[in-house]
Every structure is written in C-alpha cells, then in structure tokens.
Amino acid sequence: MTDQAVDVGGAAAQCGPAGPEPSGRQFFGRRRELKELREDVERAGLDTLSGRKSPRARVLLIAGRPGSGRTALAEELVRLLADDYPDGVLRARLTEPGGAPVPTERVARDLLDLLDVPVPPGGDGDELGGLVREALAARRALLLLDDAADAEQVDPLLPENADCLVVATARGPLTGIPDVRPCVLGGLDPKSAVAFLEEFAGSVRITVDPLAAANLAEECGAQPAALALVGGWLRDRPQSAVADVTKRLRALPEDGGVLTARLPAADRPLVHAFRLVYEGLPGPTARLLRLLSLAPAGLADAQTASALAGCSVSAAQNTLDDFVAYGLLAVAGEPHERPAQYVVPGWLAPLLGRLAEAADRPAELQLARARMLERTVRLLQSCRAVTEPDGSPARKKLAGLPRALRFPTAPLAAEWLRTRRPALLAAARLAVEDGELDTLARRLVAALVRALAAHRGTAAAAPDLYGLHQLVLDVAERRELPREQAAALLNLGDLDAEAGRTRDALVRYRAALDAGRAAGDPYATGRAMESVGGAHQELGDWTRAADWYGRALAQRLARGERADETRLHGRLGAVLTYAGRYGEALRSWRAAVAGFRRLGDLPGQARALSEVARVQEYAGRPEESLRTCREAVEWARQAGDLRLQAALQLRLADTLDRLGDPAGARQHRGAAERLLEPAREGAAPAYEIRSASAKD
C-alpha cells in the first residue's frame, strides 16, 4: 500500500534517502490499529507513572513485514495527528531499497536541511544527531522514521522533548528503546481487504461475485501489496473472472526458482502475487522491471528507465505508468506532475535484484548501469549549462543536445536538481562502489559538483559537496591517481577548515602535499603548502605558519607567478606581525606593495601600505606610520575607491589620536564621514583595513 501525503506549511515535508514522498490512494481498514495508536499517544508512559517528567519523545512502533501496509498506516496516523504538532512533520527512510541501513549522518543531514538548520560539512553521525535533537528540543514536531533496521538507527534521532512524537516502522521490535508502543500488523480485515482489491481491480467483478473476491483476498493473506498486484492483474484483463485468479495463484508451483528459495511462509502470498503479474508481462516489459533494481535509492523516472532499457523516453514513461496501475510502483509527489518520479517499494527491490541476477548476464547489467550513469551525466551537464550566459560555449553545446536532455529555463533545471537530489547522490555513491565504472563515476561526480554549485552555491551545497569530494578521493586512491587525490584532499581540507575542524584540515592538507609531490603537480604542491600555513595560522602557531608560507613563496618565486607571490608576501607579513617579528614583517609587506604596483592593482597597493603603517606603529615608529598611511590614502584616491579611502582616513584618525593630535583626528574622521555618505544612502558600509593582529 502506498504512503499518504501530509502537508506542512503548504508543502509536503520529506527527507531521507527515499527521496520525495509517494502520493497515496484512499486509505482502507486498520481502524482498530489506528484507534489503539491514537490512544497510546495519550497514555501515560513509564516515566510519568513513576512521577517523573518524560525526558524524551514518545515512540510509537508499527511493526510488520514488507508489503503489510505499515508505512501507509504510519502516514494515515501522521495525517490524523498533524494538527497537534504545529512545528510540522518530518520524514526519513532508514533503509535502502536493497536492505542496507542508511547511515545516521545522512539521515540527520536531510532532517537538518528540512529544519533550516545549517549543516556542518563532514559532520559525523554523533555530531549531526546531536544537532537534530537540539533543533527539536524547542519544537512540537512529529517525526516519522520509516523502515528502521534496529534501535541503533532510531535512538540518535529521538528528540529529548516530550512534546514531540516519533512514529517508527520496522520489521520487528526495536529492542533497547524504552517505553516503545508496538503495533504489530497482520492482514487487513475481510471487508477492508475486498474494498482494497476493488480499488485496483474495479468494482464490477467484485460486486458480481463477492464470495470469489473474499476467497481471493484470503489467498493473498489480506496483505495490501499482494491485493494491489492481483487487482492490477485483473484490471488489465477485463475478461478474466475473480475466481480464475484464485485458481491461478493456487496452481503456481512451490518451486519458483530464485523467488521462492528459502521463502518464509508469511511471504508466500506476496511473492505468489508478484509471480502472477511478472510471468504475464511481455519480455521487454519484464526486462525493464528487472532493471529497475539498478535505480539509485529505488527512485526512477522516464529518463532513468529509458537509459536502463535502451528504449525511447516516451515508451519508458508509458511502461512506468503501467507498473503503477499494476501496483508495482508508487508515484513520488503528485500524480499529475511531469516529469514524474517513481518509487520502487522496499518489498519489491530484493525480488527484482534476484530476478536480474538470474535472468540477465552480468555484462548486460553493467551495460545498463553504464547507460544510466551516462544519461545522468548529460542531464547534469545540461542542468549546469542552462545557468551560463547566452552565447557562452556551454549554452552553445546545450543547444546541440536532444530536446529530451535540455532544460528550457534555469528555474526548471533547479527544480529538477532539487527533486532528483537523493537519486543523484545515490547514483554517485553506487557508481563509486561499483569499482568497474570509475571513469563514468568520476565524470558523474564532477558534473554533480558543478550543477550543485551553480544552482545552490558552494556554501549551501557544502554538506553534499563534502561527500562527493570523499567519493572522488576513494576513486583516486583505488586507481592510484595522485593528482586527483591531491585535488580531493585540498577540497576536503577547505571544507573541514570552514567547519572549524582546523586540525582535521591540517591532516588533509599535509596528505594533499604528499599527493601533489607524487604527481609532480606544482599547483597542488604550492596550494597545499599555503593551506598548511593557513591552518597553522588559524591554530595560532605563527612560527610554523611563517615557515610554510615561506616555502610556498619560494616555489611561486621560482615559477614567476607574480599574483601568487604578492598574495603570499602579504600572508607572510601578517603572521610575522602576529609573531612580533616587525622587521621581517615590514620587508614582507613592502614586497607586497611592490608586487601590487607591478600588477597595477592600486587598491591592493593601498591596503598593503596600510598594513606597513600598522607594523610601523607596532614597532614604535609613529611618525613613519603616519607618512605611510597618508601615502596609502593617496593611492586609494587615485584608485577611485571611496570606501577604501574612508577606511584609511579612519586609520589616520586613530593614529593621530595615539600621537596626541585630536584636532587632526577629528579632521580625518570628518573626511571619512563625507566619503561614507554615498555608501549610507544605498550601498554597503565601508570596511576597515585590518590584519586582525592580537596587538590591536
């Protein structure tokens, strides 16, 4: 049975690897279970009975086998309770379609994204789980955790707030979580089972022969997924009687090959119903269904299906819609939305995987996977290219693509990227884990990084980019590609540094330096040395920072890279100032002034002169500092930078105050005020030239 959509603030709130929320049909049955679950919400917990206030959210557990309708029941409960939780409903799926548990950090990251809480890139499960609990501590929210593998997945996400409620679904008990309220599902009641069958098969044959319909529901174990399958089979065969389906199911041999090997008795109705549908599909259609086992995160659309099967996009779209009618797939989001996205149910994915391994050669599966990844790369390239200016090389290349691979506008491309993000990230992970498609994997990750940066910005996309750079590093290490290894380590180091993990960043930068040297890459080597210096500077180790900046500077001088030389002279001058080595700092800043002069960068020259003045003042030479600062003001005036002039005038005023000339200081502050007038009327405020010295 499919999930029910629940709106929060006018939009469905959904997170987790399962991607967008599947749209629902009418809910059937489970009235007794719903009543018990709602009563459990109000029932006192063990802490309350003992006289203590509950320190955590109440947990309601809906346990049942895949296909029993546990997610649908959870969604119906959420729909009924949503009004009691004004801070909204949050959803997360905790198990991949193949059965692997989703890492806590990935689930927590998506929950934090829904809560509009900044996510530190590279955070581990403990850190991000703590942020989720902290964010929910002051909220009254409802958290739906679907398909939990065990209590260890649920526990880190439980809000430490009794005003929140957690609804979890799982195959069995969540041992280890206290005071869990379990609701174990069997089949639907007979009346609801027949009504559910009628929803898929149509009303005429069910009404004509209600006894046969009841027998068919019993043969299906009254399991919603099995009833949906046989109902879809009947809808597709209007000449078949309901009793015929029951006979066909009973006639199926117990030896069904890979589908029935070591099959538990409780799973037989669902597997037999699936065999009935699958064995009646035409060959190409059955093959496409099997290949959906390769869909990343169990999410597919017409483009994915087209690439997997090697057919047209329109043919793939029609086939996917037929699968929905059969009850094999659910539609993600609203059914009328196009292009639609489809969800492979958790019970179906393992069956399709077994069928694909048995019916298709490994080379065919690998080719289908490669076609899918190549199509994804081209879509991502198109998604990024639409953000480029008209007439750019990227836009010209975009115009040459087939219409099905083009995005007409940037907003449509951004929306596609947003809705497909879980599947795209999963595709990148699966491509890297495959190990045999590394070239495609590298192209896919690179295209995804560029598309995310173009549409979301590097800061907003940093949590996703961190994982993608880690994937690049995995491939580079496996393939012994030191140049790419160095680039990935530098990117990861930068993200660690931005997240405040300076020591972790330092380790990354040192590893990048080794990889850059192994690759003979002067850019990576120089960049790594400068970054090591920056990490030591952030840690307050001025001596080591100066040493590493000096090494990076020596390399830039040897290569004649003027702009980088000038920048490094400035960085070296700053840490030497912090270290109190004013003579060396003055030499570095004067070298930076000369470098900016050669580059024709007048604002840069003025800023560097301002720093020279600062160091002169620290060194006890105020008159020289005053002269240098006036020279800096003149260069800023020649550059026509009013904001820079104002900042330097304020610097002059501070210096004159320290020299005991308050009248001169007032004069320069007045000049700064006049320069700042245009900025106050509309633009950003003026900035001050500062090197953040501890002596300030």
N, C-alpha and C positions, 0 to 999 in steps of 0.2 A: 504494500500500500504506500502511496506516495505521501510526502510531507505536506503540511498545511502552511501557507504563507502567513506571517504575522508582521504587521506594520508597526514601526516605532518612529514617531515624528514624520509620518507620511511615506517612509521608505522601509523596505524590508531590511532589517539589521541582520547581517550574516557574516560569519567569519570562519576561518579554519580551512584546511586543505581541500575540503569537499567543494569549495567554490560557492557559487550562487545557490540560493535556496530553491529546491524544486517546487514547482507550483502544485497545488493539490486538487483532488476531486472531492466530492461530498464525503463527509466522514460517516462511517457506519458502525453501529454497535458500540461495545465497550462501555456501556452506560454504568454497569456495576463498578468496573475498574476506575472510571472517571470519578464516580461518587466517592470511592474509598480514597483515591489520591487527594481529592479536594478536602476530605475530612482530615487526612494526615497533615495537611498544611496547617490546620488549626489546632491539631492535637499537641498537647504539651510534650516536650522532649524530656530525656532523662535528666538533663541539667536543670530544667525548670521544675521537675518533680522534686529534685533534691534541694530546691530553694535557691539555686544559683542562676544567674542570667546566662543564657547560652552564648558562648564566645564565638560561635561560627554560624554560618548559614545552614538552614535545614536542607537535607539532601533527600530527594525522592528518587528511588530507583525503579525503572521499568525494565524488567529482565525478560528476555525471550530469544528464541532462535532467529537468525536472519530470515526475513520473509514473514514474520509473525505480526508485523504492523506495529512494532514497538516505537519506531520513530514517528509514525502517524499519530499514535496515541499521545506521545510526548508533545507533538505540535498542537494537537487539539487541547491538551491541558494548558499549554502555554497561551493559546488563544483565549481560553476562558479566564485565565488569571492575569493577563497582561495589564488590564486596567488598574490592578492593585499595585503595580510596580512602575511608578511614574518615570523612573530613570531608564526604562527600556528593557528590551530583551536582547541578549547576546547569545549567539550560537557558535558552536565549534564542533567539528567532527574529529574524533580522536584516533581513528583507524583508517589507514589507506585502503583503497578498494581490494588490494591483494592480501590484506590482513595484517600488514606491518603497522605497529603503533606509530603514531605521529609524534615526533619529539616535542617535549614540553615547550622548548623555546620558540618553536614555530607556531604552536597554538597560542601561546601567550602574546607573541608579537602581533598576531592578527587581532586578538582581543583588544590589545592596547591601541591598535590603529582605529578600531571602532569606537573606542572611548576617547579618541583625540588626545591621547597621552603620548608625548614624544618617546620614541623607542631608541635606546642607545644601540647603535650598530655593533653587532658582535657579542651582545649580551648572552649569557648562558641561561639555562632553564631556571636556576635558583634566583638569579637577579630579575629576570623578566616575570617570573611567577610572583615574586615579591611586589613588583610594580603593579601587577594585576590586582593583588589583594589590597594594596594601598589605594589604588584608584577606586575600588568598590567599597572601601571602608566607610565612606561617607555617602554612599548611594543606596537607593532602594531599587535593586535591579533583579531581573530573573535571568539565570544562566542555564542554557540548555547544552549539555555535553553529550553528544551522540556517539554511540558505539565505543564505549570505553573498554579497553582491553583488560585493565586491572585498576586497583585502588591507587597505585603509584602514579597513574596518569591524572587522576582526578584530584588527589589531595593537594598538590601545589597550587591549584587554581581556586580552591574553596575560599570564598570571601570570609574574612574574620569580622562578620557583621550579621547579626541575627535578623536584620531587616531584609536581607537578600534571600533568595530561594534558588536552589540548584536542582534541576531535573536532569537525571542522567539515564542513559540507556546502555545496556550491556547484555552480553550473552548469559552471564551468571552473576553471582553475588560479588559485591565489592568489599571483600574481607579486609578489615583494617581501618575502615572509616566508621566511627561510632555513630550510633543512633540513625542508621540508614533505614528509610522506609521502603521496603521492597514491594513491588507488584509484579508477580510472575504471570506471563501471558501464555495461554493456550490458543485454541482456535476460537473463532467467532461463534456466538450463539447461532442456532439454526436459522432463525428468522433473518438476522443480520447477514449471515453468510449467503443466503439466497438473494437478498437485496443487493449485496455487493456484486454477486455474479451477474445480476440483471444490469447493473451499471455498465458492465463491459460487453455483455452478450446482446443486450437489447431486451425489451420487455415481452415481446410476443410469445416466443417459445417458452419462456419461463412461466408466463401466465397460463399458457395452454396445458403445460404438464408440470405442475408444481411438485408432484411426487418425484419425478425424474430429476428435477432441479435440486431437491433436498438430498437425493441419493448422490448426485454429483458433488454437492458441497461436502457431504460426508466423505466421499472418496478422496477429496482434496484436503482432508483433515481440517476443513474450515479455515485454512491458512490464507490470509489475504493475497499473498503473492501468487500462490497456486491458483486461486479462484480468478485472479486477473488474467493469468495466462490462458486458462481454458475458456474464459469468457471472450478473450480476444480471438482465440481459435474459432469459436462459434460465430462471432460476428463476421469473420472472414469467409465463413461457409454457411450461407443462409439456407442451404438445402439440407444440412445435417440436423438431426434431432438431438435433443439434450441427452437422451438415453444412449445414443451412439457414442458420445464422448466418454461416458462412464464405462462402456464396454471396451473401448479402445484403451483406456487407462488400465483397466484390469487385465487386458491382454498383453500389455507390454512385458517382455521377458525381464526377469530379475537381473539377468546378466546384460547390463547396458554399457559394458566397456568401461572407459575411464570415468564415466559419470557415476557409476554405481559401485565402484571398487571401495570397499570398506565404508559403505554408506550406512550411517546410523538410521534406525527405523524411523525416528522422528523427522528425518529429512526426505524420506521417500516420496510423500505426496508432492512436495515442491519439485523434486528432481524429475519425477514421472511427468508432471505437467509440463515442465520445460522440455523434456524429450518429445512429448507430443507435438509441441509447437516447432521445435527445432527440426525434427525429422520431416516436417511438412513444408519447410522452406525450400525454395529453389536454390540450386547450388551457389550462384553468385551472391545471393542474399545471405545464405548461411555463412559463406566465407567472410562477408563484411561484418556480420555479427561476431564471428570469432575474432576478427582483427581488432574489434573494439576493446579487447583485453589489453591492447597496447596503448590505449588512450591515456594520456597522463592524468593522474589523480581521478581517473574514472570520468573525466569530462571530455565531451566530444561535440563538434559542430559539423556542419556540412563540409567545411574545408578539411578538417581532420579526417572525416570518413572518406572523402574523395581521394585524398592523398594515400590513405591506407589501402584502399581497394583499387586505386588506379582508374577510377571512373570519373564521370563529369560531376561537377558540384550539384547540379540540379537533380541528377539521378541519386546522388548520395542523400540529398535533402528529402526526397520522396521516401527513400528506404528508411531513414531515421524516423520520419513521421509514422510509417507503418509499424515500426518497432514500438513506438509509443502506444499505438492502438492495440498491439498485442500484449501490452503490459510489461514489455522487456526493458523499456527505458522510461525515465521521467523527464519532463521538460524543466529546465532550470529557469527561474524567473517567470515572467508572464507568458502564457502560451502564444499570444498574438505577436510577441516581439520577434523581429527578424533582424539579423540572423540569429536563430535560436541556438541555445546551448543545451545539451542533453547530459543526463547523469546516468551512469551505469550503476544499478543497485549493488549494494555490498554483497548480497547473496549470489548475484549473477557473475560477478567478476571472476571468482575462482573457477566456476564451471567453464566459462569461456576460455580461461587460460589453459585448462586441461584439454579442452577440445582442440585448441590451436596447436598445442604441442603434439597431439596425436594425429591431427589431420593435415597439418602444413609442415613442409620441410623447414628446418632452421634457416636456410638461406632465403626462403620466401618471407619468413617473418622478419628477418634482418632487412631485406629489401623494403618491405612495407614500412618498417620503422624509419629507415633512411628517407623514404619519400615523405613521410610525415614531418620529419625534422627539417628537410629541405624546404617544404612548403611553409613551415613556421618561420624559418629564416627569412624567406622572401616577404612574408607578411610583416615581419618586424622591420625589415628594411623599408618597406613601403610606409609603415606607421611612422617611422622617423623622418623619412624624406618629405612627407606632407608638411612638416613643420619648417622646412627650408624655404627661403625666399623664391619667388617666381623667377625663372630663368637660371637658377643655380644648377650645377651638374646633377645634384640629387633629384631635383624636380624633373629635369630632362630624362633621367633614367626611369623615374616613376611613370612618366607618360608612355614609355615603351612597354610597360608591363601589361599583361592581360587585364581586362576590366575586373575580373573576379578577385584580383590581387591588389586593386587600388582602393585607396580611401579618398573620397571626394573632398573632404574637409578635415582640418586638424581636430575639431571637437569630436567628430565621429571616430577618428583614429584613437583619440584619448579615451573615449568611452569603451571602444573595443579592447584597448590595453587594460583598462580597469576591470572589466568583466572577465577577461581571459587571464588575468594575472596569476591566479592559483594554478591554472593549467600550464601556463608558460614557465613558471618557476619549477613546476614538477617535471616538465619536459626537459629543462636544463639539467635537473638532478638525475633523471633517468638516463639521459644521453651520456653523462659523465660516468655513471655507474656501469653502463653497458661495457665500456672498455674497448669496444671494437669499432666505434664510430667517433674517434677522438677529433678528427678533422671537422666533422659536422658539429660535434659538441662545442668546439672552440668558436666556430662561426656563430652558432646559436647563442652562446653566452655573450659574445661580443655584440651581436645585434640587439639582444635584450638589454644589455647595459646602456647602449646608445639610445634605445627607444625610451627607457625609463628616465634617463637623464634629460632627454628632450622634452618629455611631456610632464614629468613631475618635478624636475630639478634634482640636482645631486644631493642636496640636503634632505629633501623629503624622501627620496628613494634610497638613502644611505643604508637602512636596515636590509633591504633587498640586495643592494649592491655588495654589501659585505659577504653575503652568502655566495653571490655569483663570483666574486674575486677568489673566494676559497675554492670554488669548483675549478676555476682556471688554474689555481695552484696545484690542485690534485692532478689534473691532466698533465701539467708541465713537469711535475715530479715523476709521474708514471712514464712519460715519454722522454724524460731527460732533456728538457728544453730550458736551459738556464736563462736565456733572455726573457722568455715569458714568465719563468719562475720569479725573476727579479722584478718584473713589472707588477705581478700579482702581489708580491710581498710589499712592494712600495705602496700600492693602493690600500692593502690591508693595514699597513702601518699608519698611513694617513688617517684612516677611519678610527683606528684604535686611539690615535693621538687626539682626534676631535672628540672622542667619547671620554677623554680624561684618563685613559689607560696608558700613561706615558711609558711605563716600564715594559709593558707588552709591545708597544710601538717600537721601543728601542731594540728589542729582540728581533722584531720583523725587519727593521732597517739593517741590522748587522747581517742577518741572513741574506737580505737583498744585495748587500755589498759583496758577499761571497759569490752569489749567483752572477752578479754583474761582472765580476772579475773572471769567473769561469767562462762567461760568454764573450769576454773581450768587448763589452759594451761600455764605451766611455760615458755615455749619457747616464745609464743606470748607475754606474760606479760613482760619478760625481753627485748625482741626485741622492744616492744613499749616504754618502759621506756628509753632505749638507744636512740631511734629515737626522743622522745620528747626532750631529752638532746641535740641531734644534731640540732634540729630545733631552740632551744633557742640559741645554739652556733652560728648558721647562722644569727640569729637576733641580735647578739652582747650582749645578756643577759648572761654574764659569770656566775653570781651567780646562776641563775636558771639552767643553763646547768650543772654546777658542782653538784648541788643538785640532778638532775635526773640521772647523771652518777653515783653518789654515791649510789642511790637506786638500779640501775641496777647492780652495782658492788656487793652490799651486797647480792643480790639474786644469782649471779654467785658464790660468795664465799660459800654460804650455800649449793650449789649444787655441788661444787668441779669441776666446769668447767674451767680448767686451761687456755686453749687458750683464752676463752672469758674474763676471769679475766685479763689476761695480756693486751689484747687489750683495755679494759676499764680503766686499770691503765694509759695507755698512753693517752687516750682521756681525762681522768680527769686531768692528768698532763698538757695537752695543755691548757685547759680552765682556770686552776688555774694560769698558766703562763700569759695568757691574762689579768686575773684579778689582776695581780701583787702580788699574794699570793705565793711568791717564796719558802718559807719554805715548805708549803704543796705541791707545785708543785714538789720540789725535792724529797719528800717522795714518791709521786706517780710514778715519772719516775724511781726512784731506785727500786720500787716494780715491775715496768715493766721490768727492766733489769734482776731482779731475776727470773721473770716469763719466759722470753726468755731463760735464762740459763737452767732452769729446762726442758723446752721444747726442748732444743738442737738446738735452732734457732740462729745461730751465727750472720747472717746478722741483724736479729731483735734486738739482743743484742747490736750490734754496733750502730744501729740507735738510740736506746733508750739512750745509753751512750752519743751520740752526743747531744741529747736533754738535758741531765743532764748538759753537758758542757755549753749549751746555757743559761740555767736557772742560773747556777753559774756565768756566765758573767753578766747577767742582775742584779744579786744580789750583784755585786761589788766584786766578788772573782775571778779575772782573772787568778791567778796562779793555783787555783784548777781547773778552766775551762780548762786550758792548759793541765794539767795532765790527766784529764778525756778524753779530745779529743784524746790525744796520745794513751790512753788505747783503745778507740774506733777504732783507726786506726789499732792497733794490732789485735783486734778481726776481723775486716774486712779482714785483711791479712790472718788470719787463715781460714776464710770462703772462701778464694779464689775469692772474689768478687772485681774485679779490678775497676769497675765503682764506687762502694761504697767507696773503698779506695781513689780514686781520689777526690770524693766529700768531704771526711773527710780531706784530705790534704788541699783542698781549705779552708775548715773551719778553720784549724790550721793556715793557712797563714793569714786569716782575723783577727784571734785572736792576732797573733804576731804583725800585723800592729798596732792594737789598744794598744798593750803593748810597742810600740816603738822599735821593733826589725825588721826593714825592711830587713836586710840580711837573717834572719831566714825565714821571709815570702817568699822571693824570692826562697829560697831553697825548701820550701814545694810546691810552685807553679810549680817549675821545676819538682819536683817529680810527681805532678798531671799531668803535660803535658806529661811526659813519659808514665804514666799509660793510658792516653787517646789516645795514638797513635793507638792501635788496633781498638778502637771504631771509630776513624775518618776514618779508612781505609775501614770500611764496615758496622759496626753495628750502633745502635742508640747512640746518645750522652749521656755523663754521666749526672747523675742527682745530684741535691744538696739536702742535708738533711735540710728540713725546716719545722717549725711548723706554719709558716705564722703569727708570732706574730706581733702585731701592733708596737712593740718596735724595729722591725728590720729596 
